Amino acid sequence: MKQNNQQRAIANKIKKWIQATKEVEKARLAIPITRLTSIKSLCVDEVAAQKFALYIARLVQQQINQAICPEHFTSEEWAQQQQLVDEAISLMDSYRENPSYESRQSLRNLLRDIDGLQGDDYRNFRWATVRFVRSGDLLKLEYAVRCFVETDFPYWTYKLAREYVERYGLQSGSGIVAESVPMLLEVAEFWCQYYFDLSLNEKFLDGGVRSVRPNP
């Protein structure tokens, strides 16, 4: 009975994300990104956090491989970013297969490399000092790596999901907006497959869930 209650609770959290995609598409208004905080409760252990981090990192890798070099990066910096993503995924894969002090230290060293490429652009904004990073993809990669090396992995899992899903629209504002729908469904797809071994469409046949990309 307890297990059934837990499964229902997990299913309800995923269904709320599906409902959020319908709300933003219908109203064209932003929904607070804090809707994703329930991810923290889904990370019951390090395995869940690490698998999710690797899942998002691979999606980011796909996006980078399909993109062209942005104007604010030199071709050398762009190649370095691609190399960092490839290296991070390789290190995260290795750590999951054989966790050790050495592999964890390699991931920590990678964080320094990411930090170096992001630069040191700090500005005063609304009575606070804010760092402006050069690459949102590298920021996602940083959060993914921190899911492996930090003890507060539920927090970094939420940060990763938030950075992956959140968008800004001129009329809707920031948060979960219409442009966020594909990314939010990818997040929901992971947790549905993780806990139920079913796709969103298989688990929620009456939900009208649009198809998402397969699990990388």
Residue pairs with C-beta under 8 A, 6 or more apart in sequence:
7 195
7 196
10 42
10 191
10 195
10 196
11 196
11 203
13 38
13 41
13 42
13 191
14 188
14 191
14 192
14 200
14 203
14 204
15 204
15 207
16 35
16 38
17 35
17 36
17 184
17 185
17 187
17 188
18 185
18 188
18 200
18 204
18 207
18 209
20 31
20 35
20 176
20 184
21 181
21 184
21 185
22 208
23 29
23 31
24 30
24 31
24 172
24 176
24 177
24 178
24 180
24 181
25 178
25 181
28 169
28 171
28 172
28 178
29 172
29 173
29 177
30 169
30 172
30 173
30 174
30 175
30 176
30 177
31 175
31 176
31 177
32 175
32 176
33 162
33 165
33 166
33 174
33 175
33 176
35 176
36 158
36 161
36 162
36 165
36 176
36 187
37 158
39 52
39 154
39 157
39 158
39 161
39 187
39 191
40 154
40 155
40 157
40 158
41 154
42 48
42 191
42 194
42 195
43 49
43 52
43 153
43 154
43 157
46 153
48 157
48 194
49 147
49 148
49 153
49 154
49 156
49 157
50 92
50 95
50 96
50 147
50 148
50 153
51 96
51 190
51 194
52 147
52 157
52 160
52 161
52 190
52 191
52 194
53 92
53 143
53 144
53 145
53 147
53 148
53 156
53 157
53 160
54 89
54 92
54 93
54 96
54 144
55 190
55 215
55 216
56 140
56 144
56 160
56 161
56 164
56 187
57 85
57 88
57 89
57 92
57 140
57 141
57 144
58 89
58 216
59 164
59 186
59 213
59 216
60 85
60 137
60 140
60 141
60 144
60 164
61 85
61 86
61 89
61 216
62 216
63 137
64 81
64 82
64 85
64 137
65 82
69 75
69 78
70 78
72 134
73 81
73 134
73 135
77 117
80 117
81 117
81 135
81 137
81 138
84 110
84 113
84 114
84 117
84 138
84 141
85 137
85 141
87 110
88 107
88 110
88 141
88 144
88 145
91 103
91 106
91 107
91 110
92 107
92 144
92 145
92 148
94 103
95 103
95 104
95 107
95 148
104 148
104 149
107 145
107 148
107 149
108 149
110 145
111 142
111 145
111 146
111 149
114 138
114 141
114 142
114 145
115 142
117 134
117 135
117 138
118 131
118 133
118 134
118 135
118 138
118 139
119 133
119 134
120 131
121 131
121 132
121 133
121 134
122 129
122 130
122 131
122 132
123 129
123 130
123 132
124 130
133 139
136 163
139 163
140 160
140 163
140 164
143 156
143 159
143 160
143 163
144 160
146 153
146 156
146 159
147 153
147 156
147 157
147 160
150 156
161 187
164 183
164 186
164 187
165 176
165 180
165 183
165 184
165 187
166 174
166 175
166 176
166 180
167 174
167 175
167 176
167 177
167 179
167 180
167 183
168 174
168 177
169 177
169 178
169 179
172 178
176 184
181 210
182 212
185 200
185 209
185 210
185 212
186 212
186 213
188 200
189 199
189 200
189 212
189 215
190 215
192 198
192 199
192 200
192 203
192 204
193 199
193 215
196 203
200 207
200 209
200 212
201 209
201 211
